[in-house]
């Protein structure tokens, strides 16, 4: 087995251990997001997932706690409707979960080192899935902990956003051309990334920068949350039922607003990207006389070039580095929308792989040739339901391996908690 994969697995574990240590012990059974499990579930889930997909295919391993294997196997899709009703006492003690985790890691590490795999899937694919699954949950846990009270976390500092000169919102013309979605056979990716397809995209214009807090504030003060004409029926009913009046990361403070960061509340940084639900982003776009981009349009703006070639990254062939944006778990907070001009695309669009995911208007659907993973058949297929929308890009809490061009993220339109912003097109 590749030593690089083993090192990556170890590094991912270190990152998840570090994140859990930020939570005060008396808060580890809290449920910061009503639609999701309590934090204690995720403490066991990361190891249970690894065990459940790797153990059956590794020689010399034996099941030792089937109850925990089942209890921590699957999370909750954050859907509208009934909320989980479990009680704190329904869960095992933290010590029991930690003992389970320790045993899982020891058994897997010993078996992986021996390299005796069975089954049709290559061991490298399974390890990549385990690693990226954990890294995805590092981001999920980050925005969950964002909703946890500041006094329930141990301060880990925060990276100050680089200063940036005030920016003028502008739009960039994108000529007609082709965009490639998905990955080719032989590359690593999740099942929804296959197989690659080429789509023709008509000419359009796109916001040069993500929509900022300051721009969204104009929409809010213009009555955007009260203007029924800007919202879909579903979006309006959701907003009215839940009493949504502003982005979930904002808090009204007399005539001003505060932004809730991971460890503080600060005056709203007007040049940072706004993080909102798909429903809120769509309403803003309607107010601005624009719309959200399709997945293909987003790809064209990010990776296309004037000569028809496509780049692996918006800025070119160079792998992601700190100079290109806030990603790779290097910050708790975003930066100003114009903070990384060296990451602009060939057409001059900025910040497409950093600072926050970006909503598209495309439903999450399979690409031609889609085949579910045999060892995880529901990973994508369970969400091809016409209720989830594709997000592209990445956030400050997205690990750089998932900045590949083919990676797709998705959520329902009323889910506010993820670090997701947007830009508009015409």
N, C-alpha and C positions, 0 to 999 in steps of 0.2 A: 504494500500500500504506500502511496506517495507520502513522503515525510512532510511535504507542503500541506497536504490535506489534514494530517494529524496536527500540525502546528496551528492551522487555522481553526480546527475544532477546539484546541486548547485555548486559543486567544478569544474565541467567541464565548467560551465558558467563563473566562476571567471577566469579560465585559458584563455578562449577565449577573455574576456574583457581585460585582461592584455596584450594579444598579440596585439590587435587592438590599444592599447594605445602607442605602440612602434612606430606607423606610424605617421609622422608629418601630420597635418591637410591638408596641401596643396598637400599631396601625396596620399590621400585616394581615388582619382579617377584615379590613375595610373594603368597601365596594365604591371606589371613586366615581365610576360611571355606572349608572343604574342598569343599563342594558347588558353589562358584562359580569363575568365572575368576580368573586372576591380575589384580592391579591394572592392569597394563599394558594389558590388554584394554579396560578402561573408559576409559582415556586416549584410545584411538582410537575407541571405540564411539560416544561422544556426537557426534563430527563425522561419522562414517560414517552414523549413523542420519539425521542432518539431510540429508546429501548424497543418500542413497538414496531418500528420499521427496520431496525438493524438486527435485533436479537434473532428473529426467525431465519436470518440469512447468514448468521455467524456460527461456525462450528464451536462446540464446547460451552455454549451458554444455556442456562436453564432458567425457566420462569421461577421466581421466588416470591412474588407478591401480586397475584392476578387481580386482587381487589384494587390496589393502587394503579395498576396498569390500566384498568377500566375507568376509575374515578378521574384520573388526570389525562385521559386520552384526547378529549375534544373540548374546544372552547365553545363560545356562543356567538352566532352571527348577530350583530346589533340591529335587530329588526324592530319595526314599530309593532306595538301590541303588548302582550303580557310580559311583565318583567320577572326575572328569577325571584323566587320566594324563599330560598334556603336561608337557614339561620347559621350564625357563627358556630354553634355547637354541632352542626352537621358535618363539620370538617375535622380531619385529624389534627393533632398537635403539630406545631412547627418542628419539634424534635423528631417526630415520626417521619415527617416529610424529608427532613434533612438526612436521616438514616437511609431512607429509600434512595435518595439522590446519590449519596456516597456509594452505595452498593451498585447502583446502575453504572455509574462512571467507572468504577473499578472493573466490573465484569466486561463492559464494552471495550475499555482500553486494552485489557489483556487479549481479548479476542481479535480486535482490530490489528494489534501488533503481529499476531500469528498469521493474519492474512488469508484465512480459510473461509472463503465466501461460497454460498450456494445460491441457486436461483438464477433467473435470466437477467436480472439487472446488474450492471457492473457495480462493484463496491464503491468506485469513485463517484458514480451518480448518486448513490444512496447517501454517502457522506456529504456531498455537496448539498443535497436536499436538507439533511439534518443541520448543517452549518447555516444555510440561508434561512431556514425556518426559525432558528434561534435568533438570528440577526433581525428578522422581521419583528419578532416579539420584543426585541430591545426597543424598537420604535413604538410599538403598541404600548408597552409598559411605560415608556417615557410620557406619552400623552395621557395615559391613565394617571400617572403620578402628578402630572401637571394639574389635575383636578383634585388632588389630595391637598388638604390644608397645609399651609406653609409650616405650621408648627408640628406637623406630623412627619416631617422630613428632616434629615440631617443636611445642612447646607454644604454643597460641594462647589461653591463659587459659581461664577458664570463668566463666559468669555464676552468681553465687551465688543460690540459690533464696531467694525471699522468706520471711521467717519467718511461721509460722502457728501459731496456738494449737492445742493438742491437740484432736483431734476425736473425737466419739463416732459409731461406725458406726450408721447408721439406714437404714430403708427408707421409700420414698415410694410412696403409692398413686397409681396411674395409672388413671383411669376408662376404661371402654370407649369406643372412638371409631375414627375412620379415620386412616390414615397414608398419605401419598403417597410412593411410591418412584419414583426416576427423574426425568428431565427432559422438558420438552415440546419438540416440534420447533421449531427456530429458535434454541434456546439452544446454546451450545457445550458439548460433553461428549464423552467417549469412547463407543465404540459400546455398551458394556454399560450405559450410563446411560439408554438409550432403549428403549421409550417409557414415559412416566410411567404408573403404575398406582396405583389406590387400593385399599387393603386394610383390611378391618375387623379391629380388634384388641380382643380381650376384655380386661376389667379385669385388672390384675396389680399386683404391687408390685416395686419395683426399688431397688437400693442407691443411696443418695443420692450416695455418692462411689465412685470407683474403689477396688478392693481394694488395700490398701497393703502395703508390705513387712512391716510389723509383723503384719498379719493373716495374711499368707502364712507368716510365720515360725511362727505358732501351728499352722498346718496341717502344716508340716514337722516341728516338734517333737512333734506328736501322732502321728507315724508315717505321714503321708499318702503319702509316696513308697514305703512298704512295705506299704500296705493294698491288696491285689489287688482288693477289692470296689469301690474308688473309680474304677478305670480301665477303659476299654474294652479289649477283647482287643488291638486294634491299638496302643493307647496303652501298654499294659503291656509288650507285646513290644518296642516301640521303646525304652521306658525301660530295660528289662532288657538289651537288646542293646548299648545305648550307655552303660550305667552311669550314667544320669542320677540324681542324688541331690539336686539343688537347682537353682534358677534359674541360667541360664548367666552372668548378670552378677554372681552372688555368688561369694565364695570363703570357705570355712570357715577360721577363725582361732582355733584352740583351741575355747573355748566360745562364741565370738562369730562374727560374719560381717562381711566387708568387701564393699563394693560397688565394682566396677570402673567408674569413669567414663572419659571419653575420655582424660584426662591424669593421673589419679591413682587411688589406692585409698583409700577413706575408710570410716570406721565406717558400717555399714548405716543409712541414714536411714529410720527406721521409718514416717514419714509420707509418704514418696514412694510413687508407685504402683509396684507390682511389674510387671516385664516378663517374660513367660513365653510358652511355646507354647500353642496351643489345647488340646493334650492335658493339660498341667498345669493350665490354667484350668478345664477340664471336671472334672478330678479334685478340685480345690479346691471347686468348686460342689457336687459330690456330697457331699463331706465336710461342707459347711455346710448340707446339706438343701435346696439351691436348684439352679438351672441357669443356663446362659447364655441371654441374650435372643435372640429371633429378630431378623432384620433389621427387620421391621415393628414389633416392640415397641421396638426401639432408636429408630426414627424417631418413634414415638408419644411416647416419654419425652422426646426431644430437642426436637422441633419442634411438638408438639401443644399445644393450649390448651383451657381449660374451655369456651369458646364454640364449639369445633369448627373454628376457623380454624387454619392452620398458619403458622409463622414461617419466614423464610429462614434464621435462625440461632436457636439456643436462647434467647438473650437478647432477641431482637427483630429489628428491621430494620437496625440499625446494622452497618456492615461490621466485620470483625474488627480489633481494635486490641490493643496490648500489654497493656491493662488486662484483656483477656478471657482471657489464658492464654499459655502458652509454645508458640508455633508460629512459622512464618515464619522459620526458621533463626536465631532470636534467642538460643538457648541450646543448650549441649551436653547439658544434664542437665534432668530434670524438676523440678517444684516439688512441695511438699506437696499432697495430694489436695484440700485445702480452701482452697487459696491464692487462688482467684479467685471469690469469692461473687457478684460482679457479672455472672458469665457463666452463672448458673443458669437453667434452663429455666422455662417457665411453671408447671410442676408442682413446681419446687424441686430438680430434679436438677442436680448440679454437675459441671463439668469434662468435658463431653461432646465438646468440640471442641479439646482441648488436652491436653498432658502425656502422650500416648501413645494409639495406636490402641486400639480395643476389639473384642475377639473377639465374634462372635455364633455361634449354633448353626446358622445358615442356610448351606447349601451355595451356592457361587457358581454361579448359574444365570442364563440369559438372561431379561430381562423380555419381556413380550408385545410383538411388533413389532420384536424385535432384528434388526438388519441389520449384518453386519460391515463395517468400513471396506474399501473397494475397494483402497486403497493399503496396508493393514495388516490383512489378513483374519484373521490368527492372533492378534491382540492379546488378544482375550477368548475367542474360540471354542475355542482350544487348551486352555483351562482349565475348560471346562464338562464335567468328567470325573468328577464326584462325589467328588473328592479335595481340593478347595479350599474354604475357609470364608471368608465375608465378614467384613471388618473395617470399622468405621466410626470417624469422628472425625478424628484427626490427632495428630501428635507434635511435640516441639520442633523437629524437623528437617523438618516439612512446610510447604511454602510456602502462603501464605494463599489463593492462587487455587484450591487444591484442598480448601478447607474448604466448598465449596458443598454444599448439601444432597444432591444426587444422586450425588456422587462415591463410588465403591466401591473398596475395596482387598481383596486376597485372598491367602491363602497356604495351604500344606498344614499339617495339624495338628501336625506334628512339627518345624516350623521355629522355632527358638528365638531367632534373632538380631535380628528386627525389634523396633522399639520399640513393643511391643504389650502392653497390660494388659487389664483386663476389669472388669465389674461383674456382679452376679448378679440374678436375678429369681425370684419365686415366682408 
